[in-house]
Amino acid sequence: MLLTITGHASRAQSAPPTPAISADTVAVPSLAFDEQPEMVKAYDKYFYYHRDGTTFAEALSDLQECDGYARGLAYRIKPDPDDPLVKNSPIGPVFEAIGARWADKMFGVPERRKARRTNMRVCMGYKGYQRYGLPQAIWQSFNFDDAATAPAEADRQKMLMQQAKIASGPRPLKTELK
């Protein structure tokens, strides 16, 4: 049995290495801006992460893990079975189908955005990252919101790499968010 375990371990060690991604190849936008009062109100939505002493590879791994927890969230509204439009009505199923789609557009997308932000915030906070506010325009240049439409996987990974470079870069001069 010892030979079998040793054989598997030696095969695992000889697997081809995953190509390393250099932070030098990742372009990030400037985070410089003049803070305005209306921006501060939106910092619960638009922010970035930073942790002192973190390498690019560590930050990318942390962001990818937390993104995995925050990905593909669902929000569904269940119709009230006692509603007269649903109960004992031939229009009930049609109303339910159309109403569910409408309700998802009206309530589901914002709730999925909120849930994604919350999951990312909790996960990255648990890993010791601090948050710093940004104006919406800068945030949108290297972040995504997949509540309505998820970005292509290549675009998602590119933005996660940009976030990782910022998270592992120089300490921000702005005030940390609580």
N, C-alpha and C positions, 0 to 999 in steps of 0.2 A: 504494500500500500504506500509506503514511503517513496518508492520509485515512481509511482503514478503521480503523486502530488508534486514531486520534484520535476517530473517531465512536463506537467502543465505549467508550472511556474516558469520554467526556462522558455517555453513557447510564448508565454505572455510577455516576457521581457524582450523577445526578439521581434515583436510586432513593430511595424513601421511607425515612427513617431508622428504625431500630429504637427503640421507646420505651425510654427510660432508666428503670431501676429505682432508686429512691432508698433508701439504707440507712435513712433515717428512717421509712420505711413498714414495715420489717421488725422484728417483735417477737422478742426472744430471751429465753430463760430466764435467771434469775440463776445465775451460776457459783460463787456463794459456798457453801462447805461446810467442815465441820470434818473434816480428814483423819484417817482411821482406818487402822490397819495392814492390815486386810483389803482396803481400797480400793486401797492401793498395789500389792498383788499383782495386781490386775486392770487396772492402767494400760496394760498391753500391748494390752488390748482396748478400753478406754474412755478416749478422749483427744480433744482438739481441737487445732486448728492456730492459730498466730499468726505474723505476720511484721511487723516494724516498718516503717513508712513505706509500707504497702500501702493502696491505695484499695479501697473496696468492690467496684468494677467489676473491678479486677485480681484480687482474691481470688475473686470469683464465677467469672470466666473460668478461673482456675487450678483451682478445685474442679470445675467442669463438665468440663474437659479430663481431669483425673485420674479423675473418676467414669466417664468414657467408657472409659478403659483398664481400670478395675476392674469394669465392668459385664458381666453375662452370662457369667461364668466357668463352666466345666464341670468336673466331676470324675466319672470313670467307673472302675469296677472291672471288669477283664476276668476272666472265669472261667478257671480252669486247665483247659485242654483234656484233660489227663490225669487229672482228677478222676473217680473211678469213678461218681459221681452224674451227671456230664455225659457221659462217654464210654460208648458202647455201652448206653445205658439209655433206655427210652421216656419216662421221667420227666425226663430231662436238660433238654429245652427248657423244660418247665414250671418246673422247679427254677431254671433259669438266669433266666427272666423274673421269677419271684417273688423269687429271691435278689438279683437286680440292683436291684430296687426297694427291697428291705429294706436292702441294703448302702448304697444311695444315701442313704436316710433316716438310717442309723446313722453313716456315714462321710462321705458327700458334702457334706451341709449344713455340718458343722463345718469341713471342708476348704475349701469355697467361702467361708465367713466369714473364715477365716484368710488365704486368697489375696486376698480383697478388701482386708482391712486392710493386708496386705503391699504390694499394688500402690498403694494410696492413700498409704501411708507413704513408699514409695520415690519416687513421683511428687512429692508435696508437699515432701519433703525435698530433692529435686533442685532444686525451685523456691525453696528457701531458707526454708521454714517450719519453725518449731519446734513440738514437741508438748508438751502439758500434760495431766496426768491429771485424770480426772473420776470421780465415783461413777457406777455404772451407771444409776441412776434419772435423773440429770441428762442423761447422754449420750443416753438413749432419748428424751428430750423434743425433741431436734432432730437426731437421726441416724436412719438406717435400716439394716437388715440385710436385704439382698435375697437371701440364700443360699437360703432356703426359698420365700419369696413376695416378689416385687418390689413396692414401693409404686407407686401410681398416679403417672403422670408429673408431674401438678400437685403432688402431695404431695412427691415427690422434689425438684422444683425449689424448693419452699418451704423445705425443710430445707437444701438447698444454699445458699440465700440467707441463712438463719439462720447457717449455718457461716461464710459469707463475712463477715457483719457482725462476728462474733466474731473471725475471723482478721484483720480489718482494724481492729479496735477498739483500746482501750487495752491496753498491755502487761500480761500477767498478773502477779500478785504471787507466784504459786506457782513452784516450781522447775521448770525445763525438763527434760523427759525425754530420756534419751540413746538 
